[in-house]
Amino acid sequence: MPKDFLSVADWSADDLWSMADRAAGLRQAHREGKRPRTLEGRTLAMYFEKPSLRTHVTFEAGIAQLGGHGILLKPEQIGIGTRESPADVARALSRWVDCLMARTFSHELIEELAGDASIPVINGLTDLLHPCQAMADLVTIAEVMKPSDATIAYIGDGNNVVNSLILLAAVLGLRLNVATPETHRPSLRVLERARVLAETSGAQIELGEDPVEAVSGVDFVYTDTWTSMGQEDEAASRREIFRAYQVNEDLLGHSADARVMHCLPAHRGEEVTAEVLEGPRSVVFDQAENRLHAQNAILEHLLTR
């Protein structure tokens, strides 16, 4: 069993289903006002290179609700790569805390931190992957229907969110349609890993450029911002490239019952219209809520085995 949670592809289907089931149980307990103190006395260090609302609040609130404590680490305090090497930071933190969650630009940095840490390291987001979001998405889909019976469509940029969705589908044997411009497809590294995993799981992952074809008859339509953090200089050109990939009422007309998903933050009027995001088919804020419970399940899985 892996030490870290860097990618959903590192874990077995049984492990991912187990974490998703536990997340659903924690969500139900939370709604009943119950807080299982399963991580009493444990400490989580949280390192952020990128701005964050959901990741920061859900990890800090989550570890507290489970009886532990979170410590916020800012880049200007730590100075990874300038003041100290990643290896020294990882080795020092391993002597003081029980787990490290890191949100970085470079995926290689989080892999380096995990390689030198003796404690579990959780990927809170990198430019390549967003595995905690994928787990929250799985929990959200399972609230609506059995995920293995669902067909999911992702429309837009081939970014870290869809990279993790592809890997999740590949491990669990899910059906996923992806529509992106040819110039902005998901990572080749991810696609190759997914191809190998799908040979065992039976996953059906379809890649294309036509959003109408991708959403036709599906159960969930997922999108994300067209311009991720660090790409702000490309915002204007990206709006032109992705104009045909907006999730709006016309596009949803090709899938009468599909629920709408978005990992947030959303740019209403760009990748999704306000009408759709706030509409009756939106499960966007269920996804946001489930970040808390999915991550609590991951923390428990890493720290109580």
URCOR-V333745 format. One record per residue. SS is DSSP state (H for helix, E for strand, C for the rest). OMEGA is omega as a letter, one per 30 degrees, with the letter a starting at -180 (999 if undefined). NEAR is the number of other ideal C-beta (glycine too) atoms within 10 Angstrom. Layout:
((SS:OMEGA:NEAR) (SS:OMEGA:NEAR))
//
This chain:
((C:a:9) (C:l:13) (C:a:14) (C:l:20) (E:a:26) (C:a:23) (C:l:25) (H:a:28) (H:l:20) (H:a:16) (C:l:23) (C:l:12) (H:l:16) (H:l:8) (H:a:16) (H:l:20) (H:l:17) (H:l:14) (H:l:25) (H:l:24) (H:l:13) (H:l:19) (H:l:27) (H:l:18) (H:l:13) (H:l:26) (H:l:20) (H:l:11) (H:l:15) (H:a:17) (H:l:10) (C:l:8) (C:a:6) (C:l:10) (C:l:13) (C:a:15) (C:a:10) (C:a:17) (C:l:23) (C:l:9) (C:l:9) (C:a:19) (E:l:16) (E:l:27) (E:a:22) (E:a:23) (E:a:24) (E:l:19) (C:a:21) (C:l:16) (C:a:10) (C:l:16) (C:a:10) (H:a:21) (H:a:22) (H:a:17) (H:a:13) (H:l:23) (H:a:28) (H:l:17) (H:a:14) (H:a:25) (H:l:25) (H:a:14) (H:l:20) (C:l:21) (C:a:14) (C:a:21) (E:l:15) (E:l:19) (E:a:15) (E:l:13) (E:l:18) (E:a:11) (H:a:15) (H:l:8) (H:a:9) (H:l:18) (C:l:12) (E:a:21) (C:l:12) (C:l:9) (C:l:12) (E:l:14) (C:l:14) (H:a:23) (H:a:14) (H:l:12) (H:a:24) (H:a:22) (H:l:15) (H:l:13) (H:a:25) (H:l:18) (H:a:8) (H:a:10) (C:a:20) (C:a:20) (E:l:27) (E:l:25) (E:a:28) (E:l:27) (E:a:23) (C:l:24) (C:a:15) (C:l:14) (H:l:20) (H:l:13) (H:a:17) (H:l:29) (H:l:19) (H:l:19) (H:a:24) (H:a:22) (H:a:13) (H:l:17) (C:l:23) (C:l:10) (C:l:21) (E:l:23) (E:a:27) (E:l:24) (E:l:27) (E:l:28) (E:l:29) (C:l:24) (C:a:19) (C:a:22) (C:l:24) (C:a:27) (H:l:27) (H:l:25) (H:l:27) (H:l:26) (H:l:26) (H:l:27) (H:l:28) (H:l:24) (H:l:26) (H:l:25) (H:a:26) (H:l:18) (H:a:14) (H:a:13) (C:l:12) (C:a:8) (H:a:23) (H:l:13) (H:a:10) (C:l:18) (E:a:19) (E:l:26) (E:l:28) (E:a:28) (E:l:26) (C:a:27) (C:l:25) (C:a:22) (C:a:24) (H:a:25) (H:a:26) (H:l:26) (H:l:27) (H:l:27) (H:l:29) (H:l:30) (H:l:27) (H:l:28) (H:a:26) (H:l:27) (H:a:26) (H:a:20) (C:a:16) (C:l:24) (E:a:19) (E:l:26) (E:a:24) (E:l:24) (E:l:23) (C:l:23) (C:a:15) (H:a:9) (H:a:8) (H:a:16) (C:l:17) (C:a:24) (C:l:20) (H:l:8) (H:l:11) (H:a:23) (H:l:18) (H:l:10) (H:a:18) (H:l:25) (H:l:13) (H:a:10) (H:a:22) (H:l:19) (H:l:10) (H:a:11) (H:a:15) (C:l:12) (C:l:21) (E:a:13) (E:a:21) (E:l:13) (E:l:16) (E:a:13) (C:a:16) (C:a:13) (H:l:24) (H:l:14) (H:a:13) (H:a:26) (H:a:25) (C:l:15) (C:a:12) (C:a:21) (C:a:18) (E:l:25) (E:a:26) (E:l:29) (E:l:29) (C:a:25) (C:l:23) (C:a:24) (C:a:20) (C:l:17) (C:a:14) (C:a:11) (C:a:15) (H:l:10) (H:a:9) (H:a:13) (H:a:13) (H:a:9) (H:l:12) (H:l:22) (H:l:15) (H:a:9) (H:a:15) (C:a:22) (H:a:10) (H:a:14) (H:l:22) (C:l:20) (E:a:24) (C:a:14) (H:l:10) (H:l:10) (H:a:24) (H:l:20) (C:l:10) (C:l:17) (C:a:21) (C:a:8) (C:a:10) (C:l:23) (E:a:24) (E:a:21) (E:l:26) (E:a:25) (C:a:25) (C:g:15) (C:a:10) (C:l:18) (C:a:15) (E:a:12) (C:l:12) (C:a:19) (C:l:24) (E:l:27) (C:l:19) (H:a:11) (H:a:13) (H:a:22) (H:a:21) (C:a:13) (C:a:13) (C:a:6) (C:a:17) (E:l:17) (C:a:20) (H:a:22) (H:l:13) (H:l:18) (H:a:23) (H:l:19) (H:a:20) (H:l:28) (H:a:25) (H:a:21) (H:l:26) (H:a:30) (H:l:29) (H:l:27) (H:l:25) (H:l:24) (H:l:26) (H:a:20) (H:a:19) (H:a:20) (H:a:18) (C:a:10) (C:999:7))
//
